[in-house]
Amino acid sequence: MKVVIDGDPAADLELTEARTFSQRFLGLTVYSHLPVDKGLFFRRCRSIHMFFMRFPIDVVFLDKSGRVVRICESLKPWTMAFAIKADTVIELAANVARARGFDEGCYVQIIDAAGR
């Protein structure tokens, strides 16, 4: 899935949705690193844990309208993060969120391959 931030496509950023229980529970723990052009996202989610993670990540919390309500940069393994107003969470490689244009208050659309 592709990402659009405030109407501009986030070039070369591809997200995968964690849909099943195991995908949501394991998240990125099965990886040794996350490429800067890849990410994982969770719908109906307002908190994440970094248990068993081996590397830091950036975490972007979106509300139901797609507005960024919080960004946690370089979140370290064995920590947790949440945003009470969040509805969707995007996980990216450390130091990628702001470099790709994510900022508190901006609007994000996640568009699947069919353009929806």
MODACOR-V515964 format. One record per residue. N is the residue number from 0. OMEGA is omega as a letter, one per 40 degrees, with the letter a starting at -180 (NA if undefined). Layout:
BEGIN
n = <N N>
omega = <OMEGA OMEGA>
END
This chain:
BEGIN
n = <0 1 2 3 4 5 6 7 8 9 10 11 12 13 14 15 16 17 18 19 20 21 22 23 24 25 26 27 28 29 30 31 32 33 34 35 36 37 38 39 40 41 42 43 44 45 46 47 48 49 50 51 52 53 54 55 56 57 58 59 60 61 62 63 64 65 66 67 68 69 70 71 72 73 74 75 76 77 78 79 80 81 82 83 84 85 86 87 88 89 90 91 92 93 94 95 96 97 98 99 100 101 102 103 104 105 106 107 108 109 110 111 112 113 114 115>
omega = <a a i a a i i i i a i i a a i i i a a i a i a a a i a a a a i i i i a a a i i i a i a a i i i i a i i i a a i i i i a i i i a i a i i a i i i a i i a i i i i i i i a a a i a i i i a i i i a a a i i i i i i i i a a i i a i a i i a NA>
END
